Amino acid sequence: VDRGMMTAYPGIFAGGDMVPSERTVTVAIGHGKKAARNIDTWLRGTSVEVAQKHEAATFDKLNTWYYTDAPKTVQPVLDIIRRQSTFEEVLGGLDESNALLEARRCLSCGNCFECDNCYGVCPENAVIKLGPGQRFSFNYDYCKGCGICVTECPCGAIKTEPETI
């Protein structure tokens, strides 16, 4: 397949276990999302606009004060005797409550999860809330570059750059 998940046959797309790559659910879902975008643009006769990837925030950019210390959830493991006598999965999955606890441990490195900290701490009201799932916009006419929003962002999603005049 090419970068757009299309096979050598025009209009035939593939992903997941059907292409050489990691055989994980996460990769398969990513392939599906990428293929869906490319199928849509192929059917419309347009081209794909590749979104610029933002850099993941390193640990030193995170404001860990906002996160709780939560131990890693222990994944259930099948005992050795049952491994030898059955075809059950050796590593068990997590039930719903444990999966939710594990998801809450995510630090969301560099990805805004709309905690509203930047919106609440901006002294100039330069942060504009765009609505659920839309994140925020910044009105640079009001922003004075104080950096409070950057400091208070728990996941390091806000970055400031010096402006050249």
Secondary structure, 3 states (H helix, E strand, C coil): CCCCCECCCCCCECCHHHCCCCCCHHHHHHHHHHHHHHHHHHHHCCCCCCCCCCCCCCHHHCCHHHCCCCCCCCCCECCHHHHHHCCCCCECCCCHHHHHHHHHCCCCCCCCCCCCHHHHHCCCCCEEECCCCCCEEECCCCCCCCCHHHHHCCCCCCCCCCCCC
